[in-house]
Amino acid sequence: MNPVFTNIKRAVLGLSLLGLAFSAAAQTRVDNAWVRATVPNQSASGAFMTVTADSDSKLLSVASPAAKDVQIHEMSMKNDVMSMGPVKSVELPAGKTVNFDPNGYHVMLMGLTAQLKEGETVPLTLTVENAKGEKETVKVEAQVKALTMDAHDHSKMH
């Protein structure tokens, strides 16, 4: 066989495998991650973001060294009564952006290890599982934003 064709075949195979590696690594995207700043001695805060998975998946958990306990919560209204509580996971339908905001799903950082000050970042590690049972971890640096109470203050609910 011609050595030029052998090298071309190897290059094409290598590039296609590289493409597979990139597509496998880019299953879930997290954008606009931020955490609400706290006042001294405040023990909890919320983390917010948008999450988009390229295949049907679910967010299983979030971890952060900034808090002793990190939980995924859902805010809901039933019969004019607002309630909030932890959920086991959040469905991430393929290609659809899921919002984590103060009025729906959000991440609670409880037992904070230090005050969260505007301009800092908080590391978050999301664990996502696709429909095949394959787990992926996504690491993000969430910006700490000013304490503007444009939404509900969850710190008093815990």
Contact map, one row per residue, 1 for C-alpha under 8 A:
11101100000000000000000000000000000000000000000000000000000000000000000000000000000000000000000000000000000000000000000000000000000000000000000000000000000000
11111100000000000000000000000000000000000000000000000000000000000000000000000000000000000000000000000000000000000000000000000000000000000000000000000000000000
11111110000000000000000000000000000000000000000000000000000000000000000000000000000000000000000000000000000000000000000000000000000000000000000000000000000000
01111111000000000000000000000000000000000000000000000000000000000000000000000000000000000000000000000000000000000000000000000000000000000000000000000000000000
11111111100000000000000000000000000000000000000000000000000000000000000000000000000000000000000000000000000000000000000000000000000000000000000000000000000000
11111111110000000000000000000000000000000000000000000000000000000000000000000000000000000000000000000000000000000000000000000000000000000000000000000000000000
00111111111000000000000000000000000000000000000000000000000000000000000000000000000000000000000000000000000000000000000000000000000000000000000000000000000000
00011111111100000000000000000000000000000000000000000000000000000000000000000000000000000000000000000000000000000000000000000000000000000000000000000000000000
00001111111110000000000000000000000000000000000000000000000000000000000000000000000000000000000000000000000000000000000000000000000000000000000000000000000000
00000111111111000000000000000000000000000000000000000000000000000000000000000000000000000000000000000000000000000000000000000000000000000000000000000000000000
00000011111111100000000000000000000000000000000000000000000000000000000000000000000000000000000000000000000000000000000000000000000000000000000000000000000000
00000001111111110000000000000000000000000000000000000000000000000000000000000000000000000000000000000000000000000000000000000000000000000000000000000000000000
00000000111111111000000000000000000000000000000000000000000000000000000000000000000000000000000000000000000000000000000000000000000000000000000000000000000000
00000000011111111100000000000000000000000000000000000000000000000000000000000000000000000000000000000000000000000000000000000000000000000000000000000000000000
00000000001111111110000000000000000000000000000000000000000000000000000000000000000000000000000000000000000000000000000000000000000000000000000000000000000000
00000000000111111111000000000000000000000000000000000000000000000000000000000000000000000000000000000000000000000000000000000000000000000000000000000000000000
00000000000011111111100000000000000000000000000000000000000000000000000000000000000000000000000000000000000000000000000000000000000000000000000000000000000000
00000000000001111111110000000000000000000000000000000000000000000000000000000000000000000000000000000000000000000000000000000000000000000000000000000000000000
00000000000000111111111000000000000000000000000000000000000000000000000000000000000000000000000000000000000000000000000000000000000000000000000000000000000000
00000000000000011111111100000000000000000000000000000000000000000000000000000000000000000000000000000000000000000000000000000000000000000000000000000000000000
00000000000000001111111110000000000000000000000000000000000000000000000000000000000000000000000000000000000000000000000000000000000000000000000000000000000000
00000000000000000111111111000000000000000000000000000000000000000000000000000000000000000000000000000000000000000000000000000000000000000000000000000000000000
00000000000000000011111111100000000000000000000000000000000000000000000000000000000000000000000000000000000000000000000000000000000000000000000000000000000000
00000000000000000001111111100000000000000000000000000000000000000000000000000000000000000000000000000000000000000000000000000000000000000000000000000000000000
00000000000000000000111111100000000000000000000000000000000000000000000000000000000000000000000000000000000000000000000000000000000000000000000000000000000000
00000000000000000000011111111000000000000000000000000100000000000000000000000000000000000000000000000000000000000000000000000000000000000000000000000000000000
00000000000000000000001111111000000000000000000000001110000000000000000000000000000000000000000000000000000000000000000000000000000000000000000000000000000000
00000000000000000000000001111100000000000000000000111100000000000000000000000000000000000000000000000000000000000000000000000001000000000100000000000000000000
00000000000000000000000001111110000000000000000000111000000000000000000000000000000000000000000000000000000000000000000000000000000000000100000000000000000000
00000000000000000000000000011111100000000000000011110000000000000000000000000000000000000000000000000000000000000000000000000000000000000101000000000000000000
00000000000000000000000000001111100000000000000011100000000000000000000000000000000000000000000000000000000000000000000000000000000000000000000000000000000000
00000000000000000000000000000111110000000000000111000000000000000000000000000000000000000000000000000000000000000000000000000000000000000000010000000000000000
00000000000000000000000000000111111000000000001111000000000000000000000000000000000000000000000000000000000000000000000000000000000000000001111000000000000000
00000000000000000000000000000001111100000000001110000000000000000000000000000000000000000000000000000000000000000000000000000000000000000000011110000000000000
00000000000000000000000000000000111110000000111100000000000000000000000000000000000000000000000000000000000000000000000001000000000000000000011110000000000000
00000000000000000000000000000000011111000000111000000000000000000000000000000000000000000000000000000000000000000001000000000000000000000000000111100000000000
00000000000000000000000000000000001111100000100000000000000000000000000000000000000000000000000000000000000000000011110000000000000000000000000111100000000000
00000000000000000000000000000000000111110101100000000000000000000000000000000000000000000000000000000000000000000011100000000000000000000000000000100000000000
00000000000000000000000000000000000011111100000000000000000000000000000000000000000000000000000000000000000000000011000000000000000000000000000000000000000000
00000000000000000000000000000000000001111100000000000000000000000000000000000000000000000000000000000000000000000010000000000000000000000000000000000000000000
00000000000000000000000000000000000000111110000000000000000000000000000000000000000000000000000000000000000000000010000000000000000000000000000000000000000000
00000000000000000000000000000000000001111111100000000000000000000000000000000000000000000000000000000000000000010010000000000000000000000000000000000000001000
00000000000000000000000000000000000000001111100000000000000000000000000000000000000000000000000000000000000001110000000000000000000000000000000000000000001000
00000000000000000000000000000000000001000111110000000000000000000000000000000000000000000000000000000000000111110000000000000000000000000000000000000000011000
00000000000000000000000000000000001111000111111000000000000000000000000000000000000000000000000000000000000111010000000000000000000000000000000000000000011000
00000000000000000000000000000000001100000001111100000000000000000000000000000000000000000000000000000100011110000000000000000000000000000000000000000000010000
00000000000000000000000000000000111100000000111110000000000000000000000000000000000000000000000000011000011110000000000000000000000000000000010000000000000000
00000000000000000000000000000001111000000000011111000000000000000000000000000000000000000000000000111100011000000000000000000000000000000000000000000000000000
00000000000000000000000000000111110000000000001111100000000000000000000000000000000000000000000000111000000000000000000000000000000000000000000000000000000000
00000000000000000000000000000111100000000000000111110000000000000000000000000000000000000000000011110000000000000000000000000000000000000000000000000000000000
00000000000000000000000000011110000000000000000011111000000000000000000000000000000000000001000011110000000000000000000000000000000000000000000000000000000000
00000000000000000000000000011100000000000000000001111100000000000000000000000000000000000001011111000000000000000000000000000000000000000000000000000000000000
00000000000000000000000000111000000000000000000000111111100000000000000000000000000000000001111110000000000000000000000000000000000000000000000000000000000000
00000000000000000000000001110000000000000000000000011111000000000000000000000000000000000000011000000000000000000000000000000000000000000000000000000000000000
00000000000000000000000000100000000000000000000000001111100000000000000000000000000000000000111000000000000000000000000000000000011000000000000000000000000000
00000000000000000000000000000000000000000000000000001111110000000000000000000000000000000011110000000000000000000000000000000000011000000000000000000000000000
00000000000000000000000000000000000000000000000000001011111000000000000000000000000000000011110000000000000000000000000000000001111000000000000000000000000000
00000000000000000000000000000000000000000000000000000001111100000000000000000000000000001111100000000000000000000000000000000001110000000000000000000000000000
00000000000000000000000000000000000000000000000000000000111110000000000000000000000000001111000000000000000000000000000000000111100000000000000000000000000000
00000000000000000000000000000000000000000000000000000000011111000000000000000000000000011100000000000000000000000000000000000111100000000000000000000000000000
00000000000000000000000000000000000000000000000000000000001111100000001100000000000000011000000000000000000000000000000000000111000000000000000000000000000000
00000000000000000000000000000000000000000000000000000000000111110000011100000000000000000000000000000000001000000000000000011110000000000000000000000000000000
00000000000000000000000000000000000000000000000000000000000011111000110000000000000000000000000000000000000000000000000000011100000000000000000000000000000000
00000000000000000000000000000000000000000000000000000000000001111110010000000000000000000000000000000000000010000000000001111000000000000000000000000000000000
00000000000000000000000000000000000000000000000000000000000000111111000000000000000000000000000000000000000000001000000000110000000000000000000000000000000000
00000000000000000000000000000000000000000000000000000000000000011111000000000000000000000000000000000000000010011100000001100000000000000000000000000000000000
00000000000000000000000000000000000000000000000000000000000000011111110000000000000000000000000000000000000011111000000000000000000000000000000000000000000000
00000000000000000000000000000000000000000000000000000000000000001111110000000000000000000000000000000000000011111000000000000000000000000000000000000000000000
00000000000000000000000000000000000000000000000000000000000000100011111000000000000000000000000000000000000011100000000000000000000000000000000000000000000000
00000000000000000000000000000000000000000000000000000000000001110011111100000000000000000000000000000000001111000000000000000000000000000000000000000000000000
00000000000000000000000000000000000000000000000000000000000011000000111110000000000001100000000000000000001110000000000000000000000000000000000000000000000000
00000000000000000000000000000000000000000000000000000000000011000000011111000000000001111000000000000000111100000000000000000000000000000000000000000000000000
00000000000000000000000000000000000000000000000000000000000000000000001111100000000111100000000000000001111100000000000000000000000000000000000000000000000000
00000000000000000000000000000000000000000000000000000000000000000000000111110000000111100000000000000001110000000000000000000000000000000000000000000000000000
00000000000000000000000000000000000000000000000000000000000000000000000011111000011110000000000000000111100000000000000000000000000000000000000000000000000000
00000000000000000000000000000000000000000000000000000000000000000000000001111100011100000000000000000011000000000000000000000000000000000000000000000000000000
00000000000000000000000000000000000000000000000000000000000000000000000000111111111000000000000000000000000000000000000000000000000000000000000000000000000000
00000000000000000000000000000000000000000000000000000000000000000000000000011111111000000000000000000000000000000000000000000000000000000000000000000000000000
00000000000000000000000000000000000000000000000000000000000000000000000000001111100000000000000000000000000000000000000000000000000000000000000000000000000000
00000000000000000000000000000000000000000000000000000000000000000000000000001111110000000000000000000000000000000000000000000000000000000000000000000000000000
00000000000000000000000000000000000000000000000000000000000000000000000000001111111000000000000000000000000000000000000000000000000000000000000000000000000000
00000000000000000000000000000000000000000000000000000000000000000000000000111101111100000000000000000000000000000000000000000000000000000000000000000000000000
00000000000000000000000000000000000000000000000000000000000000000000000000111100111110000000000000000000000000000000000000000000000000000000000000000000000000
00000000000000000000000000000000000000000000000000000000000000000000000011110000011111000000000000000000000000000000000000000000000000000000000000000000000000
00000000000000000000000000000000000000000000000000000000000000000000000011100000001111100000000000000000000000000000000000000000000000000000000000000000000000
00000000000000000000000000000000000000000000000000000000000000000000001111000000000111110000000000000000000000000000000000000000000000000000000000000000000000
00000000000000000000000000000000000000000000000000000000000000000000001111000000000011111100000000000000000000000000000000000000000000000000000000000000000000
00000000000000000000000000000000000000000000000000000000000110000000000100000000000001111100000000000000000000000000000000000000000000000000000000000000000000
00000000000000000000000000000000000000000000000000000000011110000000000100000000000000111110000000000000000000000000000000000000000000000000000000000000000000
00000000000000000000000000000000000000000000000000000000011100000000000000000000000000111111000000000000000000000000000000000000000000000000000000000000000000
00000000000000000000000000000000000000000000000000000001111000000000000000000000000000001111100000000000000000000000000000000000000000000000000000000000000000
00000000000000000000000000000000000000000000000000111001111000000000000000000000000000000111110111000000000000000000000000000000000000000000000000000000000000
00000000000000000000000000000000000000000000000000001011110000000000000000000000000000000011111100000000000000000000000000000000000000000000000000000000000000
00000000000000000000000000000000000000000000000000011111100000000000000000000000000000000001111100000000000000000000000000000000000000000000000000000000000000
00000000000000000000000000000000000000000000000000011110000000000000000000000000000000000000111110000000000000000000000000000000000000000000000000000000000000
00000000000000000000000000000000000000000000000000011000000000000000000000000000000000000001111111000000000000000000000000000000000000000000000000000000000000
00000000000000000000000000000000000000000000000001111000000000000000000000000000000000000001001111100000000000000000000000000000000000000000000000000000000000
00000000000000000000000000000000000000000000000001110000000000000000000000000000000000000001000111110000000000000000000000000000000000000000000000000000000000
00000000000000000000000000000000000000000000000111100000000000000000000000000000000000000000000011111001100000000000000000000000000000000000000000000000000000
00000000000000000000000000000000000000000000001111100000000000000000000000000000000000000000000001111101111000000000000000000000000000000000000000000000000000
00000000000000000000000000000000000000000000001110000000000000000000000000000000000000000000000000111111110000000000000000000000000000000000000000000000000000
00000000000000000000000000000000000000000000010100000000000000000000000000100000000000000000000000011111110000000000000000000000000000000000000000000011000000
00000000000000000000000000000000000000000000000000000000000000000000000000110000000000000000000000001111110000000000000000000000000000000000000000000011000000
00000000000000000000000000000000000000000000000000000000000000000000000011110000000000000000000000111111110000000000000000000000000000000000000000000000000000
00000000000000000000000000000000000000000000000000000000000000000000000111100000000000000000000000111111111000000000000000000000000000000000000000000000000000
00000000000000000000000000000000000000000000011100000000000000000000000111000000000000000000000000011111111100000000000000000000000000000000000000000000000000
00000000000000000000000000000000000000000000011100000000000001000000011110000000000000000000000000010000111110000000000000000000000000000000000000000000000000
00000000000000000000000000000000000000000001111000000000000000000000011110000000000000000000000000000000011111000000000000000000000000000000000000000000000000
00000000000000000000000000000000000000000001111000000000000000010111111000000000000000000000000000000000001111110000000000000000000000000000000000000000000000
00000000000000000000000000000000000000000011100000000000000000000011110000000000000000000000000000000000000111110000000000000000000000000000000000000000000000
00000000000000000000000000000000000000000011000000000000000000000011100000000000000000000000000000000000000011111000000000000000000000000000000000000000000000
00000000000000000000000000000000000000000111100000000000000000000111000000000000000000000000000000000000000011111110000000000000000000000000000000000000000000
00000000000000000000000000000000000000000000000000000000000000001111000000000000000000000000000000000000000000111110000000000000000000000000000000000000000000
00000000000000000000000000000000000000000000000000000000000000000100000000000000000000000000000000000000000000011111000000000000000000000000000000000000000000
00000000000000000000000000000000000011111100000000000000000000000000000000000000000000000000000000000000000000011111100000000000000000000000000000000000000000
00000000000000000000000000000000000111100000000000000000000000000000000000000000000000000000000000000000000000000111110100000000000000000000000100000000000000
00000000000000000000000000000000000011000000000000000000000000000000000000000000000000000000000000000000000000000011111100000000000000000000000111000000000000
00000000000000000000000000000000000010000000000000000000000000000000000000000000000000000000000000000000000000000001111100000000000000000000001111000000000000
00000000000000000000000000000000000000000000000000000000000000000000000000000000000000000000000000000000000000000000111110000000000000000000001110000000000000
00000000000000000000000000000000000000000000000000000000000000000000000000000000000000000000000000000000000000000001111111000000000000000000001100000000000000
00000000000000000000000000000000000000000000000000000000000000000000000000000000000000000000000000000000000000000000001111100000000000000000111100000000000000
00000000000000000000000000000000001000000000000000000000000000010100000000000000000000000000000000000000000000000000000111110000000000000000111100000000000000
00000000000000000000000000000000000000000000000000000000000000011100000000000000000000000000000000000000000000000000000011111000000000000011110000000000000000
00000000000000000000000000000000000000000000000000000000000001111000000000000000000000000000000000000000000000000000000001111100000000000011110000000000000000
00000000000000000000000000000000000000000000000000000000000001110000000000000000000000000000000000000000000000000000000000111110000000001111000000000000000000
00000000000000000000000000000000000000000000000000000000001111100000000000000000000000000000000000000000000000000000000000011111000000001110000000000000000000
00000000000000000000000000000000000000000000000000000000001111000000000000000000000000000000000000000000000000000000000000001111100000111100000000000000000000
00000000000000000000000000010000000000000000000000000000111110000000000000000000000000000000000000000000000000000000000000000111110000111100000000000000000000
00000000000000000000000000000000000000000000000000000000111100000000000000000000000000000000000000000000000000000000000000000011111111110000000000000000000000
00000000000000000000000000000000000000000000000000000011110000000000000000000000000000000000000000000000000000000000000000000001111111100000000000000000000000
00000000000000000000000000000000000000000000000000000011100000000000000000000000000000000000000000000000000000000000000000000000111111000000000000000000000000
00000000000000000000000000000000000000000000000000000000000000000000000000000000000000000000000000000000000000000000000000000000111111000000000000000000000000
00000000000000000000000000000000000000000000000000000000000000000000000000000000000000000000000000000000000000000000000000000000111111100000000000000000000000
00000000000000000000000000000000000000000000000000000000000000000000000000000000000000000000000000000000000000000000000000000000111111110000000000000000000000
00000000000000000000000000000000000000000000000000000000000000000000000000000000000000000000000000000000000000000000000000000011110011111000000000000000000000
00000000000000000000000000000000000000000000000000000000000000000000000000000000000000000000000000000000000000000000000000000011100001111100000000000000000000
00000000000000000000000000000000000000000000000000000000000000000000000000000000000000000000000000000000000000000000000000001111000000111110000000000000000000
00000000000000000000000000011100000000000000000000000000000000000000000000000000000000000000000000000000000000000000000000001111000000011111000000000000000000
00000000000000000000000000000000000000000000000000000000000000000000000000000000000000000000000000000000000000000000000000111100000000001111100000000000000000
00000000000000000000000000000100100000000000000000000000000000000000000000000000000000000000000000000000000000000000000000111000000000000111110000000000000000
00000000000000000000000000000000100000000000000000000000000000000000000000000000000000000000000000000000000000000000000011110000000000000011111000000000000000
00000000000000000000000000000001111000000000001000000000000000000000000000000000000000000000000000000000000000000000000011110000000000000001111100000000000000
00000000000000000000000000000000111000000000000000000000000000000000000000000000000000000000000000000000000000000000011111000000000000000000111110000000000000
00000000000000000000000000000000011110000000000000000000000000000000000000000000000000000000000000000000000000000001111111000000000000000000011111000000000000
00000000000000000000000000000000011110000000000000000000000000000000000000000000000000000000000000000000000000000000111000000000000000000000001111100000000000
00000000000000000000000000000000000110000000000000000000000000000000000000000000000000000000000000000000000000000000110000000000000000000000000111110000000000
00000000000000000000000000000000000111000000000000000000000000000000000000000000000000000000000000000000000000000000000000000000000000000000000011111000000000
00000000000000000000000000000000000000000000000000000000000000000000000000000000000000000000000000000000000000000000000000000000000000000000000001111100000000
00000000000000000000000000000000000000000000000000000000000000000000000000000000000000000000000000000000000000000000000000000000000000000000000000111111100000
00000000000000000000000000000000000000000000000000000000000000000000000000000000000000000000000000000000000000000000000000000000000000000000000000011111000000
00000000000000000000000000000000000000000000000000000000000000000000000000000000000000000000000000000110000000000000000000000000000000000000000000001111100000
00000000000000000000000000000000000000000000000000000000000000000000000000000000000000000000000000000110000000000000000000000000000000000000000000001111110000
00000000000000000000000000000000000000000000000000000000000000000000000000000000000000000000000000000000000000000000000000000000000000000000000000001011111100
00000000000000000000000000000000000000000001110000000000000000000000000000000000000000000000000000000000000000000000000000000000000000000000000000000001111111
00000000000000000000000000000000000000000111100000000000000000000000000000000000000000000000000000000000000000000000000000000000000000000000000000000000111111
00000000000000000000000000000000000000000000000000000000000000000000000000000000000000000000000000000000000000000000000000000000000000000000000000000000111111
00000000000000000000000000000000000000000000000000000000000000000000000000000000000000000000000000000000000000000000000000000000000000000000000000000000011111
00000000000000000000000000000000000000000000000000000000000000000000000000000000000000000000000000000000000000000000000000000000000000000000000000000000011111
